[in-house]
Amino acid sequence: QVQLVESGGGLVQAGGSLSLSCTASGATTSITSMGWHRQAPGKQRELVASISRGGSTNYADSVKGRFTISRDNAKNTLSLQMNSLKLEDTAVYYCNLIRPWGQTYWGQGTQVTVSS
């Protein structure tokens, strides 16, 4: 079993920055990828960014150029640096982990609120 714990969410003004972190514990071997998704009220959960074990990254078009995902494989830590935040970035952000065979784990989420 894998447990994921997010931290770093909060209230920020538009144009500001936040850094989110996710720490994985438990059976953390054989991880295909880790990533961040977000979900706003009444909206579908969407991919924000993902990163493979080898460091290949993928970003949603809406955050490309503003967010940076990184991964520390030795510490089983995932980070998301969020810059130039916009009102539409407001959502609950979830850390996720995917096993090679497709099993997916989710954290409890951390709230990010961007104000004008």
Salt bridges, closest charged atoms under 4 A:
GLU46 OE2 - ARG38 NE 2.81
ASP61 OD1 - LYS64 NZ 3.47
ASP89 OD1 - ARG38 NH1 2.89
ASP89 OD2 - ARG66 NH1 2.77
